[in-house]
Amino acid sequence: MAESLSVVVLLLCGTLIPFVTAGGECEAYKDAYGQYKSKQDCSGFQWCCGTCDMRYCCSSLSLQLTESEQDSCKTVSGYVSTLTISSFVAAAVIIMIIFICCCVCPCCCLYK
């Protein structure tokens, strides 16, 4: 009797696990254009699918975007900020001005 009960419990656990683990949610994120996208709750047999910049709920397990993949999207930025670009441009302009001044001014050590 106890053996058959344990078999029934194991079978129930095996059939209920997909229902408990099914579904997920797409975490909130910013897309490639910097627009905030709110969290989506994927219910039933749907998972979060897509890419870091475009997430949606789908029923295909092969397209699933796991929670760890969604977390890694937060650390990898798909765009370079304006501050970074302007810093590189400003540094290049300053270096060019210094080089031109050293080639034109006789008091500079690079003049000759």
N, C-alpha and C positions, 0 to 999 in steps of 0.2 A: 504494500500500500504506500509506504513512504517513498519507494523508488519511483512509482508511477506519478506520485505527486511532484517529486523533484523534476521529472521529465516534463510534466505539464508547465511547471514554473519556468524551466529553461526555454521551452517553446514560446511561452508568452513573452518572456524577456526578449527573445530573438525577434519576435514579430513586432514588438512595441518600440524597440530601439530606433528604427527608422522614423517613426512618428515623432519621437522625442527630439531626435537630432535633426530632423528635416527643417528646412527654412533657415533663414538668417536675416541679416540686415546689411544694407549698404551704409557704411559710415558717412557722415557729412564730409565734404571735401570742397576744394576750389578747383575749378576746371582750368584748362590751358589759358583762358582769357581772364582768369582771376575772379570769376563769378562764383559766389558761394552756392553750393547745392546742399540742401538739407538731407538728413538721414532718411532712408527708405526702409520700411519694414517689409521684408519678403516673407509672406506667410505660406503655409502649406508646404508643398513640395517644390518651392522656388528658392533659389539662392541668389546671392549678389554676383552678377556677371559683368563683363566688360573690361575696361582698362582703368588706369589711374585717373584719366581725364573724363571718362564717360562710363558711369556705372548705372546698371539697371537690373531689375529682377528677371530671372529666366528659369526655365525648368530643366535646362541642360547642365548636368553635373560636370561635363567636360569643359564648359566655359566658366566655371565657378571662379570667382575672385575671392580667395580665402581671407580670413581676418588678418593673418600675418602679412599677406600681400598688400592689403589695404593699409596696414600700419607702415609698411616700407614705402608706400607712396607718399606718406607725410614727410619722410626724411629726404627723398629725392625730389628736387625741384625741377620742373620741366622748363622753366624760363629763367633768364638772368635779369636781375632787378635793374632798374634805371640807375640807381646809385652806383652799382658796380660798373656799368658801362661808362657812365660819366666820369668815374674815378680813373679808369684806364685812359680815356680820351684826354683828361686834364693832365695826367702824368706824361703822356706822349707829347703834348704841346709844351709842357715845361722843359722836358729834355731837349726838344728841338730848339727852343729859345736859348737855352744855355749853350748848346752846340754852336748855334749861329753867332751868338755873342762872343764866344771864344775864338771863332774863326775870323771875326771882324775886328775885335779889339786888340791892339798891340800889347796891352798889359797882361793878356792871358797867356798861360804857358803853352797852349795848343796853337797859338797864332802862327808860328813858323811852320 
